[in-house]
Amino acid sequence: MNSYRVIVAPIAAESIAEYGRYIAEVAGKPETAERWVNHVYDKIATLDAFPQRHVLAEENGHRAYEIRRQVISNYLVLYSIDEETATVHVIGFRHGHRLPQPDDLPESLE
C-alpha cells in the first residue's frame, strides 16, 4: 500500500486553531479544546493511507485541482491529492453547516 505524506496548509491549521480557541475560551473548556484539536490532527493523519476513500467536496470544480472532504464529526477537512509526489495537501477546514467558501482555497497547490 502506498503511503502519502500529509501537509496541512497554514490556512487550514489556523481554522483548526480558531475552532479550538472557541472551545477553550467561549465554552470555557481548555482541556476539551486541546483533546479536540489533537483528535482532528489524528484523523487528518489517517489520510496517509488511501486518501481517495473520501468523496469529492462541494468546493470541487472551483479550482484546477480535485478537492475531497474528510468528515470529522460536524467538521470538514478539505484536501487534494498529488499522486505524482504521493502528497495529500490539506487546504481547508470548516464546520459542516457553513456554506462552501471556494474563494478561501488556494489557486494552486504550489
Beta strands, then each sheet from edge to edge (+ up, - down):
strand 1: 5-8
strand 2: 68-72
strand 3: 75-82
strand 4: 87-95
sheet 1: 1+ 4+ 3- 2+
end
